[in-house]
Amino acid sequence: MAISKETRQQVRERAKYLCEYCHSSEEASAARFELDHIQPRSRGGVDTFENLALACQRCNSYRYNFTEGTNPESQVSTQLFNPRLNQWNEHFVWEQGGLVI
């Protein structure tokens, strides 16, 4: 099923035109941002407003269909950042003049 234009626009507005993973601005990007399924369709996710996030191409490609990763320090499997459940500022900070997260 295709995601409607209205839903696409609502997702973009909710995100304030920022990638919901890295907080890069779509306005500063060479390409329009994509809709990402927080719970990937390949893992049972659906096309609902609540399951969609605005993502830059880099974050969307890097995230692929992963929902968890291994913490490099503890080697423990952990859930990846979820923009519907987690607060960005509690997990990330921009450093070096907005070039590194």
C-alpha positions as CSV (number, residue, x, y, z in Angstrom):
1,M,0.0,0.0,0.0
2,A,1.3,3.5,-0.9
3,I,1.7,6.1,1.8
4,S,-0.5,9.0,1.0
5,K,0.8,12.5,0.2
6,E,-1.0,13.8,3.3
7,T,0.7,11.4,5.6
8,R,4.1,12.1,4.0
9,Q,3.6,15.8,4.6
10,Q,2.4,15.3,8.2
11,V,5.6,13.2,8.9
12,R,7.7,16.0,7.4
13,E,6.0,18.7,9.5
14,R,6.1,16.7,12.7
15,A,9.9,16.3,12.2
16,K,10.2,20.0,11.4
17,Y,12.1,19.0,8.2
18,L,14.9,17.5,10.2
19,C,16.2,14.0,10.0
20,E,14.8,12.3,13.1
21,Y,18.0,10.4,13.6
22,C,20.9,12.9,13.1
23,H,18.8,16.1,13.1
24,S,20.4,17.3,9.8
25,S,18.3,19.9,8.0
26,E,16.6,18.9,4.8
27,E,17.0,22.4,3.6
28,A,20.8,22.0,3.7
29,S,20.7,18.6,2.0
30,A,21.2,18.0,-1.7
31,A,18.4,15.4,-1.7
32,R,14.9,15.3,-0.3
33,F,14.6,13.2,2.9
34,E,12.9,9.8,2.9
35,L,10.3,8.2,5.1
36,D,11.8,5.5,7.3
37,H,9.8,2.7,8.9
38,I,10.9,2.7,12.6
39,Q,9.8,-0.9,12.8
40,P,10.8,-2.1,9.3
41,R,8.2,-3.6,7.1
42,S,10.5,-6.6,6.7
43,R,10.1,-7.1,10.5
44,G,6.3,-6.6,10.6
45,G,6.2,-2.8,10.6
46,V,3.3,-1.0,9.0
47,D,2.8,2.2,7.1
48,T,1.1,4.1,10.0
49,F,1.9,7.7,10.9
50,E,3.3,6.6,14.2
51,N,5.7,4.1,12.6
52,L,7.1,6.6,10.1
53,A,10.1,8.9,10.6
54,L,11.7,11.5,8.3
55,A,15.3,10.4,7.6
56,C,18.2,11.7,5.5
57,Q,19.4,9.2,2.9
58,R,22.6,8.4,4.9
59,C,20.7,7.6,8.1
60,N,18.0,5.6,6.3
61,S,20.6,3.6,4.3
62,Y,22.8,3.0,7.4
63,R,19.9,2.0,9.6
64,Y,18.6,-0.4,6.9
65,N,16.2,-2.8,8.7
66,F,18.1,-2.9,12.0
67,T,16.3,-2.3,15.2
68,E,19.1,-3.2,17.6
69,G,22.9,-3.1,17.6
70,T,25.8,-4.1,19.8
71,N,27.2,-1.6,22.2
72,P,30.9,-1.3,21.3
73,E,32.0,-0.9,25.0
74,S,29.9,-3.5,26.8
75,Q,29.2,-5.8,23.8
76,V,25.6,-6.0,24.9
77,S,22.8,-5.9,22.3
78,T,20.7,-2.7,22.7
79,Q,17.7,-1.2,20.9
80,L,18.6,1.5,18.4
81,F,17.2,5.0,18.9
82,N,13.5,5.3,18.3
83,P,12.3,8.8,17.6
84,R,8.8,8.0,19.0
85,L,10.0,6.6,22.3
86,N,13.4,8.3,23.0
87,Q,14.4,11.9,23.4
88,W,17.1,12.9,21.0
89,N,18.9,15.2,23.4
90,E,19.2,12.4,25.9
91,H,21.1,10.2,23.4
92,F,23.0,12.6,21.2
93,V,24.8,15.9,21.1
94,W,26.3,17.8,18.1
95,E,30.0,18.6,18.5
96,Q,32.7,20.4,16.4
97,G,30.5,23.1,15.0
98,G,27.6,20.8,14.0
99,L,29.8,18.3,12.0
100,V,29.9,15.4,14.4
101,I,27.2,13.8,16.6
